[in-house]
């Protein structure tokens, strides 16, 4: 996860893994962003610092493809990639919660 990040250049969202370009998305082709928060049943979770409340984002494109992204990718103001795209480009954001059972 350390070498994984996104860059936004003039409406083009580019995914990099260890400084190598992995994929590109035109922001106009994103139909919806789904924010997924994973709640683990049977554990206690502490969130320290400025990190996002969600765990991952799913970008739904207009052609039906889905692209997943970790939510730890932040801009300089501390906003995650999904929240930033929602505010700047007015893309619809849907929030979902998944529950995961841990064996204790």
Secondary structure, DSSP 8 states (H G I E B T S, - for coil): -TTEEEEEETTEEEEEETTEEEEEEEGGGEEEEEEEEEEEET------SS--SSSEEEEEETTS-EEEEETT-B-TTS-BHHHHHHHHH--EEEEEEEEEE---
